[in-house]
Amino acid sequence: MQFVFDGHNDVLLRLWTHSKDGSDPIAEFADGTTTGHIDARRAKEGGLSGGLCAIYIPSGDLVFADPDADGRYITPMAAPLDPLPSLTIATEMAAIALRLDQAGAWRLCRTVKDIRGAIEDGIFAAVMHIEGCEAIGPDLSALEVFYAAGLRSLGPVWSRHNVFGHGVPFAFPMSPDTAPGLTDAGFELVRECNRLGILIDLAHITEKGFWDVAKTTDQPLVASHSNAHALTPVARNLTDRQLDAIRESRGLVGINYATAMLRADGRSDSDTPLADMIRHIDYLVNRIGIDCVALGSDFDGATIPEEIGDAAGNQKLIAALREVGYGEADLTKLARENWLRILAQAWREDRA
């Protein structure tokens, strides 16, 4: 079994949502459930040893558009969120992450040494990530608090606009060059993440925002859960020019399992073969190199191929890659070592 460290999941959103209906989030993760994609049991069964666990504030007004007769769709952008309710929700999700750690259901990791130790001990290695920084005001004081709580990765925007920058819509076919990039506050956020050692994730940002981060950050460029625009031209995927910049920085792209970002027709359909995933992985490996490609499933946040199903089916992708010729050394890089290299760089551990 190849143990997988995964670049993106929304399990905290699922646990928080269910907690509002009276569910115990600690028991749901530790004891297992029949809903969603990730819990401790299914993660262990599928070799999912850990990952970046997103604090994401849901947009209640977002309604995904249906494709027209030609398969095209443009989902209207979600409205910006109010900061105070966003901070409340983000704090509640962070509290769930901390309670899971205190209960021994997972280990909240702040260093790569922590991640490796959790994997060796057979405990899910969770890294706290914020997806869209609505909960962090432009004065950045909340950033310090979340960092103290364990935050080690963030995406300045989700697919909506905020005080830090602009996100891309869910649309097919469409370029990621859809709106402006970082605001002045966004540039300051990037600089502060560099100072603290917080990974900056480019997965939902506009192309202009991508280039704004690229010219400001001292970290490798990372898109935690994105695929190749040349194969599936949704606005969320990366152009060849963006991929080349990631390669030049020795950064990373985490392959997204979301079927709408894998299929040539851009549809959200669980009846999507693993061949579509391999097609994107092959393209990325050929374009940016084996050292710059990893996994970013989007478990609990997307429609994924039925053949994988949930975290328990993660090794089916590894087996499919093995069958088409990927050797164990390369599979180890794709499954976890590329992520651990990037995190060590972003967290300044490679300079210690």
C-alpha angles and dihedrals in degrees: 000000000000108000110226128215104194127209101217143017137152100215092127090058090053094047092047092048092050091046088062087062093051101269120141104238093201093054092043092057100035099042098034135241141215094236131082125000112281137055132135094267097048092041091055092045092054097040093248097153098176147313151179106301112205129225099207127173109218121231109229093195097056114114115174113231120236118237117259124230090285093049094254123138140168118192111207112246117263114249120257114269130239110252100224098053088043091054090050093053093044090051091050091052092047088052090055089051091051093046091051088053093048091049092051091240090124136352118246103220128206099171137036087244087060091051094050091047092052091049091051090049093048094243123133108259107220124190117194112237131176116215107200116004101232089126091058114075123217091259086065093218091130089055090067091049094050090046090055088051091054107276109155104157137038144170111217091218141018119205092301134066125263141165091285102049150302133300131209122249126241098258141141127236099012141126118243087235093094107126143357122300132229124353121219087268089052093055089050090050090054092050092049092049088052090052095048097038100246117154113242114220120205098189099118104023126112120257090253089052090050090056092044090056091044093057093045108039128082091204130090112268113259134186103184099196113015137113140203117300090200089067101033112019100206115141090245094062127088126254121228090254090055090047091052090053090051090051092049091053091046087240131146146250118203111210110239116222092206105124094216088062094046107043122085089229094051093232127149099234126143089208089084119131123234085239088077090056092048090048090059094043091050091049093050094045091050092046103041106011137255092278093062101051127083141144127285103169103180087217111183089017107067148028105270131189112290091227089066095037099172142339091302089065097052094108090061089074091048090050092049091052090049090052093055092052110275109144126220095259091055092043089054089055093048094044100049121324096078090054092047091051092052094046092050089054096046092046092048093240091128089063096051 
